[in-house]
Amino acid sequence: MGAIASALYAWFRRRCAVLAVLGGVLIVVWAAPIRPGVVLGESMSPSFHSGQVFLMSRLGDTTDLELGDVVVLDVDGELYLKRIRAIGGQTVWGLDSADVDGAPDIVASSFEVEKIRRLVRVRPGVGRVVNITVPPGHVFVMGDSERNSYDSRQFGAVPVEAIRGRVVVSRLFQLWGPDQSSNAVVMAGDVEKQARR
């Protein structure tokens, strides 16, 4: 009986050691200032592709966010990888097709707005020129693949507190090829979110 108890005790100790190591690794990954993430979907194509692994730096100060920064943000409990197109106080101009609710379907640069106005005057059925002023403390984000992106055109400007971090290394390596299945991102350490996908 002593040999069985000894063997069970040794087995139990090995299992506890493995669980302790795994728990330590998860804590380090979750708390680290730089975290890896995996892109799901093609909303940031051609800059990012599905299966691409990137590194994100957590934000300590949201005041240094700039136009063009690629950020990971939390919208209604889902993580998205998007590019900042406007920050608080700036105005986003674009064309809203006639069947949509006032958000621009196509976002225009400041020098393209006059061209869009002329187009709308010549072809009124194409839509209307709209603008959105981003509230202070918010950002307007979009995917690089505008036709394939769920972004601020649908969910509106996002508070800077929703930004989890900024991408610092865009292509660490590729896990799999392009996939059109999602516009989201999975971050290391977010086990519950990975399990739901």
N, C-alpha and C positions, 0 to 999 in steps of 0.2 A: 504494500500500500504506500510505503514511503517513496518508492521509485515513481509511481504514478503521480503522486502529489508533487514531487520534485519536477517531473516533466511538465505538468500543467502549469506550475509556477514559472518555469523557464519560458514556456510558450506565451503565457500572459505578459511577462516582462518584455519579450520581443515585440509583441503587438502594441504594448503601451509606448515603447520607444519609437516605433514606426509612426504611430498616431501623434506623438509629441513632435517629431520632426516635421511631419506634414502640416500640423497646426502652426508650427513656427514659420514655415515657408509661406503659408497663407497669410499670416499676420504681417510678415515683412512685405509681401507683394501688395497687400491692401494698404499699408501705412506708408509705403515708399513715396518719395516726391515725384518719381518718374515711374509710370506704369505702362505696360504693353496693352494694346488693344487690337482687335481684329475687325476689319470692315466687312459688313454683310450687305451686299447689293451694290448697284452701280450708280447711285445718286451723286457721287463725287467724281465720276469718270470725266476726263481721262487722268486726273491727278491721283485718284485712289481707285482700286479695283477690289471686288469681293475676294476675300481670302487674304488680303494684304495685311501684314502685321506692322503696326506703327508704335511709336513711343509718345506718350503724352506727359507733359509736365503739369503738375497741379498749380493752380493760380493762387499766389499769395495775395496779390494786389490786382483787383479788376480794373484799376484806372489805367493800366498800361496796355489794354486791349487796343488793337489797331485794325483798320480796314485790311482785309485780305488774310487775317489770321484764320487758320483752320482750328476749330474748337470742337470739343466733345461736350454736349449739353444734354440735360435731362428735361424732357418734355412729357409730362403726365406719366412719369415712371419709366419711360423708355429712353434709351441713350441714342443720340444721333451725332453724326460727324458732318459738320457744315462749315461754310466759309462766311466770315462776317462781311456783309455788304454795306451796312450803315450802323452808326453808333448813336446814342442818345442825342437828340437835337437835330440830326441830319434828316433830310427828306429823300424818300425813294419814289421815283417817278416810273410810270410804266403804262402799258396798255391793258385794259380790262375788257375781255370779250363780253359781248352783250348778255351772255347767259350766266355770268358769274357775279358774285356779291360785292364788288368794290375793291378787292385786292388785285394788284397787277398780276396778270398771267405772264406777261413778258416785262421784265425790268429793263429800263433803259438808262444809259449813262446820261449825264447832263447835256452833252452835245447832241444826243439822239432824240431828245424830247421834242424839239421843233419839227423834226422829220415825222415823228409819230403824230403830232398835231396836224400837220399837213395831210397825212394819210387819212386821219379820221374825218377831216373836212371833205376830202374827195370821196371817201367811202365810209359814210356814217355807220353802216351795218357792221363794220369790222370791230367796233367797240368804242371805248372812250378813254381819254387820258385821265389817269388817276394819280394821286400822290398820297403817301403815308409819311407823316412825321413821326420819327421814332421817339418815344418818351424818354426822358432822362433816366439813366440807370438800366436801360434796355439795349438790346442789339437786334438788328434785322439780319437773319442768316439765310443762306441759300446753298443748295448743292451746285456743284460745277456743271452737272448735267441738268440744266433747267427743266427740260421736258420730262425728266425721270426722277424728280426730287419732291419729297414731302418736306416743306420748310416753312419759313415765316409767311409765305404767301397764303398758306393754309392755316397755320396755328398762330400767326401774328408775331409781333416783336417779343423777344424773350428777356426776362430779367437777368442781369449779369450774375445773380446768385445761382442761376440754373446751370452756369457753365462749370463743368467739372475740371477742365484743363485745356491747354493749348498743345497742339501737335508739334513736337520738336524734331522727330525723325519720321519722315513720311513712309519710307519703304525699308523696313528692316529685312523682311523676306516675305515670300508668297506661300500660303498654305494650300490654296486650291485656285482654280481658274474662275473667270467671271461668272456671275450668277445674277439674275434679275429678281430674286425672291424678296428682297427687303431693302429698306433705306436706313437700317440701324447699324449699331456697332456693339460689340461685346468687349468689355474690359476685364482684364485679369482680376480675380478676386470677387467678381459679381456672380457668385455661384447660383443664386436664386434666379437671376435674369437669364443666365445660360440655360438653366433647366427649363424655363418657360418657353424657349425658342424652338 
